[in-house]
Amino acid sequence: MTRIVYEVVPHDGGWAYRQNGAFSEAFSSHAEALEAARIVATAQMKAGEAKQIVYQDSKGVWRREFDDGSDPIETEIEDRFA
């Protein structure tokens, strides 16, 4: 099983979620960043669908991978600023 952790953190004068060193867009409030992280984490957990996954790695390079839907994904949100 794959485990993905999203962290809610201050970023670019606002808030963002970070996963494996890569930041989301900046949000003006902590609540908006937390809600965005929840939406992404929930969508990531859906199993059974084959899909393309596009993400930016910790070096800023955009990656594209294929997920055949057979591996369940566990997600977690860390929020030390709540």
C-alpha positions in Angstrom: 0.0 0.0 0.0 1.2 3.5 -0.9 1.1 6.2 1.8 1.0 9.9 0.9 1.3 12.7 3.5 0.1 16.2 2.8 1.4 18.9 5.1 -0.3 22.3 5.6 2.4 25.0 5.8 3.0 28.7 5.5 4.1 29.5 1.9 4.5 32.6 -0.3 2.9 34.9 2.2 -0.1 32.6 2.6 -0.7 28.9 3.1 -0.2 25.8 1.0 -0.1 22.1 1.3 3.2 20.3 0.6 3.7 16.7 -0.5 7.1 15.2 -0.8 8.7 18.7 -0.9 6.5 20.0 -3.7 4.1 22.9 -2.8 0.5 23.5 -4.0 -0.5 27.0 -5.1 -0.7 29.5 -2.3 -4.0 30.1 -0.5 -4.8 33.3 1.4 -5.9 31.4 4.6 -5.0 28.3 6.5 -8.6 27.1 6.2 -8.5 27.2 2.4 -5.2 25.3 2.3 -6.5 22.7 4.7 -9.7 22.2 2.7 -7.7 21.9 -0.6 -5.4 19.3 1.0 -8.5 17.4 2.2 -10.0 17.4 -1.4 -6.7 16.2 -2.9 -6.2 13.5 -0.3 -9.8 12.2 -0.7 -9.4 12.1 -4.5 -6.1 10.3 -4.2 -7.6 7.5 -2.0 -10.1 6.5 -4.7 -9.1 3.0 -5.9 -10.2 1.0 -8.8 -9.8 3.6 -11.6 -6.9 3.6 -14.0 -5.7 7.2 -14.4 -2.9 9.5 -15.3 -1.3 11.2 -12.3 0.5 14.5 -12.9 2.6 16.1 -10.1 5.5 18.4 -9.5 8.4 16.8 -7.7 10.6 18.4 -5.0 13.0 19.7 -7.8 10.1 21.5 -9.6 10.0 18.9 -12.5 6.5 17.9 -13.6 6.1 14.2 -13.7 3.4 12.0 -15.4 2.7 8.5 -14.2 0.0 5.9 -15.0 -1.9 4.3 -12.1 -3.7 1.1 -13.0 -5.9 1.4 -10.0 -4.8 -1.9 -8.3 -2.7 -0.4 -5.5 -4.7 1.2 -2.6 -3.4 4.5 -1.4 -3.5 5.7 2.2 -3.4 9.5 2.7 -2.8 11.6 5.7 -2.8 15.4 6.4 -0.4 16.8 8.9 -1.3 20.2 10.3 1.0 21.5 13.0 -0.6 25.0 12.7 -4.2 24.0 13.6 
